[in-house]
């Protein structure tokens, strides 16, 4: 299978790509021969572990309970770092392939489902809403892939794209790690976050469809 040039303009815009620490970390990974595909897989493993951590909060108490929330939040951020570095390493090495796109997209969908389903099963979560949020997150990504396949630009707009989803999940995990029990909401903070993710995801999908339709209806020159 022949390799094709990697288009850096076709990636999700992330400001941290231009920072010194990101460049240094990318060079470190390249020097040690770590491939973009292995980084993508590691990110998926981190997300699955985050989902398991969230799931386990429903059966633990005390410091163990808080430690699981903390671990889940950290693992979500590791997942995002892997999403950052797999692309940066690919650009640095000047390589990309159809196989690489599979390693980029499929693990991301597994990661979203693992994290959001795990949050649904967590203490204060809701299983049905967690599954709905996971389904919506996959649909949002599907819309992006679908509109790109028919000629519209790759659209990463929000308000509830992957970075926003993971930011909300991380925030609730950190809050539940350090906040006093007296501050907990009776309705459940994880459930509230899942509702926001699901509703925001629906808005995001509709917005991407609208933007794609507008692009495709433009007059051709």
C-alpha positions in Angstrom: 0.0 0.0 0.0 1.5 3.3 -1.0 1.7 6.2 1.4 0.2 9.6 0.6 1.2 13.0 1.9 -0.2 14.0 5.2 -2.2 17.2 5.0 -1.7 19.2 8.2 -4.6 21.5 7.3 -7.0 18.6 7.5 -6.5 18.1 11.2 -8.4 19.4 14.2 -7.1 22.9 15.1 -5.4 22.7 18.5 -3.5 25.7 19.7 -1.1 23.6 21.9 0.5 22.2 18.7 2.5 25.4 18.5 3.9 25.4 22.0 7.5 24.5 22.9 6.5 21.7 25.3 4.4 20.0 22.6 7.3 20.3 20.0 9.8 18.9 22.6 7.5 16.0 23.5 7.0 15.2 19.8 10.7 15.2 19.1 11.2 12.9 22.1 8.7 10.4 20.7 10.1 10.6 17.2 13.7 10.1 18.5 12.6 6.9 20.2 10.8 5.6 17.1 7.3 5.6 18.6 4.8 5.4 15.7 1.7 7.5 15.4 -0.5 4.3 15.3 0.9 3.1 18.6 0.2 6.5 20.2 -3.4 6.2 19.0 -3.8 2.8 20.5 -2.3 3.9 23.8 -4.8 6.8 23.9 -7.7 4.3 23.4 -6.3 2.1 26.2 -6.2 5.2 28.5 -9.8 6.0 27.6 -11.0 2.5 28.4 -9.1 2.6 31.7 -10.8 5.9 32.4 -14.2 4.3 31.8 -13.4 1.5 34.1 -12.3 3.9 36.8 -15.6 5.8 36.5 -17.5 2.6 36.5 -15.8 1.5 39.7 -16.7 4.6 41.6 -20.2 3.1 42.2 -18.7 0.3 44.3 -16.1 2.1 46.4 -16.1 4.7 49.2 -13.7 7.0 51.0 -10.3 7.7 49.6 -10.5 4.9 47.1 -13.7 6.5 45.6 -11.9 9.8 45.2 -8.8 8.2 43.8 -10.9 6.5 41.1 -12.4 9.9 40.0 -8.9 11.4 40.0 -7.5 8.6 37.9 -10.4 8.8 35.5 -9.9 12.5 34.9 -6.1 12.1 34.4 -6.6 9.2 31.9 -9.1 11.4 29.9 -6.4 14.0 29.6 -3.8 11.3 28.6 -6.3 10.3 25.9 -6.3 13.9 24.6 -2.5 14.1 24.7 -2.3 11.0 22.6 -4.8 12.5 20.1 -2.4 15.5 19.9 0.8 13.6 19.6 -0.2 11.0 17.1 -0.8 13.7 14.5 2.2 15.7 15.4 4.5 12.7 15.2 3.0 11.8 11.8 3.7 15.3 10.5 7.2 15.3 12.0 8.0 12.1 10.2 6.2 13.1 7.0 4.1 10.0 6.8 0.4 9.2 6.6 -1.6 6.3 5.1 -5.2 5.1 4.8 -4.3 2.6 7.5 -3.2 5.4 9.7 -6.5 7.1 9.4 -8.2 3.9 10.7 -5.9 4.0 13.7 -6.8 7.6 14.2 -10.6 7.4 13.9 -11.6 4.0 15.2 -9.8 4.2 18.5 -11.4 7.6 19.0 -14.9 6.2 18.7 -14.1 3.3 21.1 -12.6 5.9 23.5 -15.7 8.1 23.5 -18.0 5.1 24.1 -15.8 3.8 26.9 -15.5 7.1 28.8 -19.2 8.1 28.5 -20.6 4.7 29.2 -18.3 4.4 32.2 -19.5 7.7 33.5 -23.1 6.5 33.1 -22.4 3.6 35.4 -20.5 5.8 37.9 -21.7 6.9 41.3 -24.2 9.7 40.5 -24.5 8.7 36.9 -27.3 7.3 34.8 -26.8 4.3 32.6 -29.4 5.2 29.9 -28.2 8.8 29.7 -24.6 7.6 29.5 -25.4 5.3 26.6 -27.3 8.1 24.9 -24.3 10.5 25.3 -22.0 7.8 23.9 -24.3 7.2 20.9 -24.6 11.0 20.2 -20.8 11.4 20.4 -20.4 8.7 17.8 -23.0 10.3 15.6 -21.2 13.6 15.8 -18.1 12.0 14.5 -20.1 10.2 11.8 -21.5 13.4 10.5 -18.0 14.9 10.2 -16.9 11.8 8.2 -20.0 11.8 6.1 -19.9 15.4 5.0 -16.2 15.1 4.2 -16.9 12.1 2.1 -19.2 14.1 -0.2 -16.9 17.0 -0.6 -17.5 19.3 2.3 -14.6 20.4 4.5 -13.6 18.5 7.5 -15.6 20.3 10.2 -14.5 20.2 13.9 -17.0 22.8 15.1 -18.7 22.6 18.5 -20.2 23.3 20.9 -19.7 19.7 21.9 -16.8 18.3 19.9 -14.3 15.8 21.4 -12.2 18.4 23.3 -15.3 19.9 24.9 -16.7 16.5 25.9 -13.5 15.4 27.5 -13.1 18.8 29.2 -16.5 18.5 30.9 -15.8 14.9 32.0 -12.4 15.9 33.4 -13.9 18.8 35.3 -16.6 16.7 36.9 -14.0 14.1 37.8 -11.7 16.7 39.4 -14.7 18.2 41.2 -15.8 14.8 42.6 -12.2 14.1 43.7 -11.7 17.2 45.8 -15.1 18.6 46.8 -16.6 17.9 50.2 -19.5 15.5 50.3 -21.8 18.2 51.5 -21.3 20.0 48.1 -22.7 17.0 46.1 -25.9 17.5 44.1 -28.7 15.1 44.8 -29.4 14.8 41.1 -25.8 13.7 40.4 -23.0 15.7 38.8 -22.1 12.9 36.3 -25.7 12.7 35.2 -25.8 16.4 34.6 -22.6 16.3 32.5 -24.0 13.4 30.4 -27.1 15.4 29.7 -25.1 18.4 28.6 -22.9 16.2 26.4 -25.9 14.5 24.8 -27.8 17.7 24.1 -24.7 19.6 23.1 -23.8 16.8 20.7 -27.1 17.0 19.0 -26.6 20.7 18.5 -23.1 20.0 17.2 -24.3 17.4 14.7 -27.1 19.7 13.4 -24.7 22.6 13.1 -22.2 20.5 11.1 -24.9 19.3 8.8 -26.1 22.9 8.2 -22.6 24.2 7.5 -21.9 21.3 5.1 -25.2 21.9 3.3 -24.4 25.6 2.9 -20.9 24.7 1.6 -22.2 22.2 -0.9 -25.0 24.6 -2.2 -22.5 27.4 -3.0 -22.3 28.4 -6.6 -19.5 26.6 -8.5 -17.0 28.7 -10.3 
